[in-house]
Amino acid sequence: MRAARALVGATGLVAALTLASRLFGLARKLAQSWALSDSPIAVAYDTANTVPNVLFEVAAGGALAGAVIPLLSRMIAKGQARDAEQAASALMTWILAVGVPLAAVVAILAGPLTHALLPGLDAGVAMLAANLLRIFAIQIPLYGLSVVATGILHSHGRFLLPALSPLLSSVSVTAMFVVYSLISNPFDAPGSLSVSGMALLGWGTTAGVAVFALPQLAVASRYLRLRPTFAFPPGAGRTTARLGLAGLAALLAQQGAIIAIMVTANGLGDVGTYAAFNYAYAIFMVPYAVLAVPVATVTFPQISKASGEHLRQLVARSTAIVTAMGMSGAALLIVLAQPAKIVLDLGRDINGLDAALQAMSVGLVGFSLLYHGARVLYARGQARRVILANSLGWGSVIVGLAGAAVVGVGGRWGTLVGIGAAMSLGLSVGGGAMLVLIGRSLGREALRGIAKLALVLLPTLAASGAVAYVCVGLILGVSDSIAGAFAAAVVGAGVVVGSAVATIFLTDRQALASLTR
């Protein structure tokens, strides 16, 4: 009972803070929309800002995400505090040893990198992207420190700061965009951007990453004493390498898909297509982060420690809820795409944003299952299955993008719909594969109730989504202002979420009770 109540409290806290963080994240995107819109400067900024994330994940992010929490949680549960300290210290040392040189290489090769990622676009866009990338390269080791710190805090059952840090980062970056909008015009030519404007974009964004990473590291060092060392505790190095290499392999296809999306948008669409995709993707992440991630985040340390029947029940209930949350989020994206576009437009038409959002919406279910299922399988030490599911999912996204190019997709609208459809196809394949692999790992009991809940929820969401879509259209027909968009969003979300919660409660009270009692 105490464990259940603790799970509820932690889940609720993480959900509330994640919601606040995502709202501030949307505020950051609104500020970016006002400051940059979908201009050539926005394309240069988004392209350059994507590179450090991709390179960090390929170099070390997957390894850390897959290794830190299971490794430290088990040591702490066994009372091996010194081993946990040494393992965390070694992780930190290795990430700096990899991240700092990688940042230097990125800064040196910024020009060739950005020219390759911006095929066919104006040379001024690539030059601005290269200058920004030289600043953004510093983010690579900062991301590494944040993953280690988050793993330490989560393994100690401390979820507050990791959930709060994105909010603090968003506030910092939002302030930067506000100041930038006061000194620059969003549709200035990239070559005419002032030195102060470029410095604001580059250093202001990097400061946001520092605000995200360094406070977590400071607090984490209070739980485990961190010191420079390359040595892991006996046996831990091999475990870390096994989980870490699996995490890396699992992310290779994902990062490849991100690069493929970037090149597709910049190569097949017009100037601003990739910026429009990023605005849509930011909205896509809101229901995922608010509805699915809190459940997966809070249950991961418990799954790492559980065994036997308790483990299967915990996995079944959490997976059922994650599936339901993903389905509900997909319905919300379809219903609220037009209000979301109106808000993000801020009076300027970011063409294709709503179409992209609706096209990628179905992929939210698979995306949620990939996140949750990976943590279930990592906790079981079955990293190869994580690799398989992620490779199938993100590999299918790449195949879908290639198919879109083959059939002649082009222009802003067609390219965005093609990218969204490829994401929905690929992530659905990956999510389905993840369920199959969880069943093979833990048996049918670990999937009990998921199909029943999904089959009942699907027609409910279809009906309530249709009603909500009509209501949203009627409200926007009266007023398509930002105020009207917010009113339509409240009504549409209320109809969809209300029907989903009622259906879950009536269909599978036990799964819901595992998070509410």
LINRA-V724195 format. One record per residue. N is the residue number from 1. SS is DSSP state (helix for helix, strand for strand, loop for the rest). PHI is phi in radians with two decimals (* if undefined). Layout:
n: (N | N)
ss: (SS | SS)
phi: (PHI | PHI)
//
This chain:
n: (1 | 2 | 3 | 4 | 5 | 6 | 7 | 8 | 9 | 10 | 11 | 12 | 13 | 14 | 15 | 16 | 17 | 18 | 19 | 20 | 21 | 22 | 23 | 24 | 25 | 26 | 27 | 28 | 29 | 30 | 31 | 32 | 33 | 34 | 35 | 36 | 37 | 38 | 39 | 40 | 41 | 42 | 43 | 44 | 45 | 46 | 47 | 48 | 49 | 50 | 51 | 52 | 53 | 54 | 55 | 56 | 57 | 58 | 59 | 60 | 61 | 62 | 63 | 64 | 65 | 66 | 67 | 68 | 69 | 70 | 71 | 72 | 73 | 74 | 75 | 76 | 77 | 78 | 79 | 80 | 81 | 82 | 83 | 84 | 85 | 86 | 87 | 88 | 89 | 90 | 91 | 92 | 93 | 94 | 95 | 96 | 97 | 98 | 99 | 100 | 101 | 102 | 103 | 104 | 105 | 106 | 107 | 108 | 109 | 110 | 111 | 112 | 113 | 114 | 115 | 116 | 117 | 118 | 119 | 120 | 121 | 122 | 123 | 124 | 125 | 126 | 127 | 128 | 129 | 130 | 131 | 132 | 133 | 134 | 135 | 136 | 137 | 138 | 139 | 140 | 141 | 142 | 143 | 144 | 145 | 146 | 147 | 148 | 149 | 150 | 151 | 152 | 153 | 154 | 155 | 156 | 157 | 158 | 159 | 160 | 161 | 162 | 163 | 164 | 165 | 166 | 167 | 168 | 169 | 170 | 171 | 172 | 173 | 174 | 175 | 176 | 177 | 178 | 179 | 180 | 181 | 182 | 183 | 184 | 185 | 186 | 187 | 188 | 189 | 190 | 191 | 192 | 193 | 194 | 195 | 196 | 197 | 198 | 199 | 200 | 201 | 202 | 203 | 204 | 205 | 206 | 207 | 208 | 209 | 210 | 211 | 212 | 213 | 214 | 215 | 216 | 217 | 218 | 219 | 220 | 221 | 222 | 223 | 224 | 225 | 226 | 227 | 228 | 229 | 230 | 231 | 232 | 233 | 234 | 235 | 236 | 237 | 238 | 239 | 240 | 241 | 242 | 243 | 244 | 245 | 246 | 247 | 248 | 249 | 250 | 251 | 252 | 253 | 254 | 255 | 256 | 257 | 258 | 259 | 260 | 261 | 262 | 263 | 264 | 265 | 266 | 267 | 268 | 269 | 270 | 271 | 272 | 273 | 274 | 275 | 276 | 277 | 278 | 279 | 280 | 281 | 282 | 283 | 284 | 285 | 286 | 287 | 288 | 289 | 290 | 291 | 292 | 293 | 294 | 295 | 296 | 297 | 298 | 299 | 300 | 301 | 302 | 303 | 304 | 305 | 306 | 307 | 308 | 309 | 310 | 311 | 312 | 313 | 314 | 315 | 316 | 317 | 318 | 319 | 320 | 321 | 322 | 323 | 324 | 325 | 326 | 327 | 328 | 329 | 330 | 331 | 332 | 333 | 334 | 335 | 336 | 337 | 338 | 339 | 340 | 341 | 342 | 343 | 344 | 345 | 346 | 347 | 348 | 349 | 350 | 351 | 352 | 353 | 354 | 355 | 356 | 357 | 358 | 359 | 360 | 361 | 362 | 363 | 364 | 365 | 366 | 367 | 368 | 369 | 370 | 371 | 372 | 373 | 374 | 375 | 376 | 377 | 378 | 379 | 380 | 381 | 382 | 383 | 384 | 385 | 386 | 387 | 388 | 389 | 390 | 391 | 392 | 393 | 394 | 395 | 396 | 397 | 398 | 399 | 400 | 401 | 402 | 403 | 404 | 405 | 406 | 407 | 408 | 409 | 410 | 411 | 412 | 413 | 414 | 415 | 416 | 417 | 418 | 419 | 420 | 421 | 422 | 423 | 424 | 425 | 426 | 427 | 428 | 429 | 430 | 431 | 432 | 433 | 434 | 435 | 436 | 437 | 438 | 439 | 440 | 441 | 442 | 443 | 444 | 445 | 446 | 447 | 448 | 449 | 450 | 451 | 452 | 453 | 454 | 455 | 456 | 457 | 458 | 459 | 460 | 461 | 462 | 463 | 464 | 465 | 466 | 467 | 468 | 469 | 470 | 471 | 472 | 473 | 474 | 475 | 476 | 477 | 478 | 479 | 480 | 481 | 482 | 483 | 484 | 485 | 486 | 487 | 488 | 489 | 490 | 491 | 492 | 493 | 494 | 495 | 496 | 497 | 498 | 499 | 500 | 501 | 502 | 503 | 504 | 505 | 506 | 507 | 508 | 509 | 510 | 511 | 512 | 513 | 514 | 515 | 516 | 517)
ss: (loop | helix | helix | helix | helix | helix | helix | helix | helix | helix | helix | helix | helix | helix | helix | helix | helix | helix | helix | helix | helix | helix | helix | helix | helix | helix | helix | helix | helix | helix | helix | helix | helix | helix | helix | helix | loop | loop | loop | helix | helix | helix | helix | helix | helix | helix | helix | helix | helix | helix | helix | helix | helix | helix | helix | helix | helix | helix | helix | helix | helix | helix | helix | helix | helix | helix | helix | helix | helix | helix | helix | helix | helix | helix | helix | helix | helix | loop | loop | loop | helix | helix | helix | helix | helix | helix | helix | helix | helix | helix | helix | helix | helix | helix | helix | helix | helix | helix | helix | helix | helix | helix | helix | helix | helix | helix | helix | helix | loop | helix | helix | helix | helix | helix | helix | helix | helix | loop | loop | loop | loop | loop | helix | helix | helix | helix | helix | helix | helix | helix | helix | helix | helix | helix | helix | helix | loop | loop | helix | helix | helix | helix | helix | helix | helix | helix | helix | helix | helix | helix | helix | helix | helix | helix | helix | loop | loop | loop | loop | helix | helix | helix | helix | helix | helix | helix | helix | helix | helix | helix | helix | helix | helix | helix | helix | helix | helix | helix | helix | helix | helix | helix | helix | loop | loop | loop | loop | loop | loop | helix | helix | helix | loop | loop | helix | helix | helix | helix | helix | helix | helix | helix | helix | helix | helix | helix | helix | helix | helix | helix | helix | helix | helix | helix | helix | helix | helix | helix | helix | helix | helix | helix | helix | loop | loop | loop | loop | loop | loop | loop | loop | loop | loop | loop | loop | helix | helix | helix | helix | helix | helix | helix | helix | helix | helix | helix | helix | helix | helix | helix | helix | helix | helix | helix | helix | helix | helix | helix | helix | helix | helix | helix | helix | helix | helix | helix | helix | helix | loop | loop | loop | loop | helix | helix | helix | helix | helix | helix | helix | helix | helix | helix | helix | helix | helix | helix | helix | helix | helix | helix | helix | helix | helix | helix | helix | helix | helix | helix | helix | helix | helix | helix | helix | helix | helix | loop | loop | helix | helix | helix | helix | helix | helix | helix | helix | helix | helix | helix | helix | helix | helix | helix | helix | helix | helix | helix | helix | helix | helix | helix | helix | helix | helix | helix | helix | helix | helix | helix | helix | helix | helix | helix | helix | helix | helix | loop | loop | loop | loop | loop | loop | loop | helix | helix | helix | helix | helix | helix | helix | helix | loop | loop | helix | helix | helix | helix | helix | helix | helix | helix | helix | helix | helix | helix | helix | helix | helix | helix | helix | loop | loop | loop | helix | helix | helix | helix | helix | helix | helix | helix | helix | helix | helix | helix | helix | helix | helix | helix | helix | helix | helix | helix | helix | helix | helix | helix | loop | loop | loop | loop | helix | helix | helix | helix | helix | helix | helix | helix | helix | helix | helix | helix | helix | helix | helix | helix | helix | helix | helix | helix | helix | helix | helix | helix | helix | helix | helix | helix | helix | helix | helix | helix | loop | helix | helix | helix | helix | loop | loop | helix | helix | helix | helix | helix | helix | helix | helix | helix | helix | helix | helix | helix | helix | helix | helix | helix | helix | helix | helix | helix | helix | helix | helix | helix | helix | helix | helix | helix | loop | loop | loop | helix | helix | helix | helix | helix | helix | helix | helix | helix | helix | helix | helix | helix | helix | helix | helix | helix | helix | helix | helix | helix | helix | helix | helix | helix | helix | loop | helix | helix | helix | helix | helix | helix | helix | helix | loop)
phi: (* | -1.08 | -1.10 | -1.11 | -1.13 | -1.10 | -1.08 | -1.08 | -1.07 | -1.16 | -1.07 | -1.07 | -1.12 | -1.09 | -1.09 | -1.11 | -1.21 | -1.15 | -1.05 | -1.07 | -1.10 | -1.23 | -1.12 | -1.20 | -1.11 | -1.16 | -1.06 | -1.11 | -1.17 | -1.10 | -1.11 | -1.14 | -1.06 | -1.20 | -1.38 | -2.14 | 0.90 | -1.97 | -1.33 | -1.01 | -1.12 | -1.10 | -1.11 | -1.08 | -1.12 | -1.13 | -1.11 | -1.14 | -1.29 | -1.34 | -1.04 | -1.05 | -1.08 | -1.12 | -1.15 | -1.11 | -1.08 | -1.18 | -1.31 | -2.68 | -1.07 | -1.11 | -1.08 | -1.17 | -1.04 | -1.42 | -1.86 | -1.10 | -1.17 | -1.04 | -1.11 | -1.26 | -1.06 | -1.18 | -1.12 | -1.17 | -1.10 | -1.58 | 1.31 | -1.66 | -1.11 | -1.15 | -1.11 | -1.09 | -1.09 | -1.16 | -1.12 | -1.12 | -1.12 | -1.14 | -1.04 | -1.10 | -1.11 | -1.14 | -1.18 | -1.24 | -1.15 | -1.56 | -1.21 | -1.16 | -1.08 | -1.10 | -1.06 | -1.13 | -1.12 | -1.07 | -1.07 | -1.21 | -1.72 | -1.02 | -1.06 | -1.03 | -1.07 | -1.22 | -1.12 | -1.22 | -1.54 | -2.17 | -1.17 | 1.41 | -1.59 | -0.98 | -1.07 | -1.13 | -1.14 | -1.14 | -1.15 | -1.11 | -1.04 | -1.14 | -1.10 | -1.17 | -1.10 | -1.08 | -1.40 | -1.13 | -1.00 | -1.07 | -1.16 | -1.03 | -1.16 | -1.13 | -1.05 | -1.08 | -1.07 | -1.16 | -1.18 | -1.09 | -1.11 | -1.08 | -1.08 | -1.09 | -1.17 | -1.11 | -1.18 | -1.68 | 1.27 | -1.87 | -1.90 | -1.09 | -1.15 | -1.03 | -1.36 | -1.45 | -1.02 | -1.05 | -1.11 | -1.08 | -1.12 | -1.10 | -1.05 | -1.09 | -1.23 | -1.04 | -1.04 | -1.08 | -1.13 | -1.07 | -1.11 | -1.04 | -1.10 | -1.41 | -2.04 | -2.41 | -1.70 | -1.06 | -1.83 | -1.10 | -1.16 | -0.93 | -1.22 | -1.71 | -1.13 | -1.21 | -1.07 | -1.16 | -1.14 | -1.14 | -1.10 | -1.09 | -1.08 | -1.27 | -1.32 | -1.15 | -1.17 | -1.13 | -1.08 | -1.10 | -1.18 | -1.11 | -1.11 | -1.23 | -1.57 | -1.20 | -1.07 | -1.11 | -1.12 | -1.10 | -1.26 | -1.05 | -1.19 | -1.41 | -1.63 | -2.32 | -1.31 | -1.75 | -2.56 | -1.15 | -2.90 | -1.66 | -1.59 | -1.61 | -1.06 | -0.93 | 1.50 | -1.28 | -1.08 | -1.15 | -1.08 | -1.08 | -1.11 | -1.12 | -1.16 | -1.16 | -1.12 | -1.16 | -1.08 | -1.10 | -1.10 | -1.12 | -1.59 | -1.04 | -1.14 | -1.10 | -1.19 | -1.10 | -1.16 | -1.09 | -1.11 | -1.11 | -1.09 | -1.06 | -1.16 | -1.09 | -1.11 | -1.30 | -1.58 | -1.71 | -1.57 | -1.56 | -1.09 | 1.84 | -1.10 | -1.18 | -1.11 | -1.09 | -1.05 | -1.12 | -1.11 | -1.12 | -1.15 | -1.09 | -1.23 | -0.95 | -1.32 | -1.16 | -1.11 | -1.05 | -1.26 | -1.50 | -1.66 | -1.72 | -1.07 | -1.00 | -1.11 | -1.14 | -1.13 | -1.30 | -1.41 | -1.02 | -1.06 | -1.21 | -1.10 | -1.11 | -1.74 | -1.36 | -2.71 | 1.09 | -1.10 | -1.07 | -1.11 | -1.11 | -1.13 | -1.09 | -1.16 | -1.06 | -1.20 | -1.17 | -1.20 | -1.08 | -1.17 | -1.07 | -1.07 | -1.10 | -1.14 | -1.11 | -1.11 | -1.12 | -1.10 | -1.08 | -1.09 | -1.08 | -1.10 | -1.15 | -1.22 | -1.77 | -1.06 | -1.20 | -1.02 | -1.09 | -1.10 | -1.05 | -1.17 | -1.26 | -1.06 | 0.89 | 1.53 | -1.91 | -1.47 | -1.58 | -1.07 | 1.56 | -1.05 | -1.19 | -1.13 | -1.08 | -1.11 | -1.20 | -1.17 | -1.59 | -1.04 | -1.07 | -1.16 | -1.10 | -1.11 | -1.12 | -1.07 | -1.13 | -1.20 | -1.10 | -1.13 | -1.21 | -1.10 | -1.05 | -1.25 | -1.10 | -1.28 | -1.05 | -1.12 | -1.52 | 1.28 | -1.94 | -1.18 | -1.09 | -1.21 | -1.11 | -1.01 | -1.08 | -1.10 | -1.17 | -1.14 | -1.10 | -1.17 | -1.28 | -1.10 | -1.17 | -1.07 | -1.10 | -1.07 | -1.08 | -1.13 | -1.10 | -1.08 | -1.09 | -1.18 | -1.14 | -1.40 | 1.57 | -1.06 | -2.88 | 1.37 | -1.09 | -1.14 | -1.09 | -1.15 | -1.15 | -1.15 | -1.08 | -1.12 | -1.09 | -1.14 | -1.10 | -1.14 | -1.08 | -1.10 | -1.15 | -1.19 | -1.16 | -1.06 | -1.13 | -1.13 | -1.11 | -1.09 | -1.12 | -1.09 | -1.05 | -1.25 | -1.11 | -1.08 | -1.21 | -1.34 | -2.02 | 1.60 | -1.06 | -1.04 | -1.30 | -2.00 | -1.05 | 1.54 | -1.21 | -1.11 | -1.04 | -1.12 | -1.15 | -1.17 | -1.36 | -1.26 | -1.02 | -1.14 | -1.09 | -1.19 | -1.09 | -1.21 | -1.16 | -1.13 | -1.12 | -1.08 | -1.10 | -1.10 | -1.13 | -1.06 | -1.07 | -1.10 | -1.13 | -1.15 | -1.20 | -1.16 | -1.37 | -2.63 | -1.76 | -1.36 | -1.11 | -1.10 | -1.11 | -1.12 | -1.12 | -1.09 | -1.11 | -1.13 | -1.10 | -1.16 | -1.07 | -1.14 | -1.07 | -1.15 | -1.20 | -1.16 | -1.05 | -1.17 | -1.16 | -1.09 | -1.09 | -1.16 | -1.08 | -1.11 | -1.34 | -1.53 | -2.51 | -1.11 | -1.13 | -1.13 | -1.16 | -1.13 | -1.13 | -1.97 | -2.16 | -1.53)
//
